[in-house]
Amino acid sequence: MKRFSNFPLLTQTIRFYNHPENLVRTTARNVVLSLAKLREKRLDAFMAGFPFVTYFIHECNFIKEHWTIIENVLHS
């Protein structure tokens, strides 16, 4: 079985993508974006791999849910 690459800071950070506290969510997103700017070869490989790409799926769903709430408020 092939082992996934490991990057502990990102692995722990993506657990907080949908935390109930706004400050925690914002900090998690800032960490992800700050690390994405580094252009490190191993980090890029990790961010393109399986465990991390699920972060983007969850983030898109989170944005979609909030967009729906905003849309409902505007139409009511």
C-alpha positions in Angstrom: 0.0 0.0 0.0 1.3 3.4 -1.0 1.7 5.8 1.9 0.4 9.3 1.6 2.9 12.1 1.9 2.8 13.9 5.3 2.9 17.6 6.2 1.8 17.9 9.8 1.0 21.6 9.9 -1.4 21.3 6.9 -2.8 18.0 8.1 -3.8 19.6 11.4 -4.9 22.9 9.8 -7.4 21.3 7.4 -9.3 19.8 10.3 -10.5 23.3 11.2 -11.9 24.3 7.8 -15.4 24.4 9.2 -14.9 25.2 12.8 -17.9 27.0 14.5 -15.7 29.9 15.6 -15.0 32.4 12.9 -11.5 33.3 14.1 -10.4 29.6 14.0 -11.8 29.2 10.4 -10.0 32.4 9.3 -6.7 31.4 10.9 -6.9 27.9 9.2 -7.5 29.5 5.8 -4.6 32.0 6.4 -2.3 29.2 7.2 -3.3 27.3 4.1 -2.9 30.3 1.8 0.4 31.3 3.4 1.8 27.8 2.9 0.5 27.8 -0.7 2.6 30.8 -1.5 5.9 29.1 -0.5 6.5 27.2 -3.8 8.3 24.3 -2.1 8.4 21.2 -4.4 7.4 18.7 -1.6 4.7 21.0 -0.3 3.2 21.5 -3.8 3.2 17.7 -4.2 1.4 17.3 -0.9 -1.2 20.0 -1.7 -1.9 18.2 -5.1 -2.3 14.8 -3.4 -5.3 13.0 -2.1 -5.5 13.9 1.6 -5.2 17.6 1.0 -7.4 18.0 -2.1 -10.4 17.1 0.1 -9.9 20.5 1.8 -10.8 22.3 -1.4 -14.0 20.2 -1.7 -15.0 21.1 1.8 -14.1 24.7 1.4 -16.2 25.0 -1.8 -19.2 23.3 -0.1 -18.9 25.7 2.9 -18.9 28.7 0.5 -21.8 27.3 -1.4 -23.9 26.9 1.8 -23.2 30.5 2.7 -24.0 31.7 -0.8 -27.3 29.9 -0.6 -28.1 31.6 2.8 -27.2 35.1 1.3 -29.3 34.4 -1.8 -32.3 33.4 0.4 -32.0 36.5 2.5 -31.8 38.7 -0.6 -34.9 37.1 -2.2 -37.1 37.3 0.9 
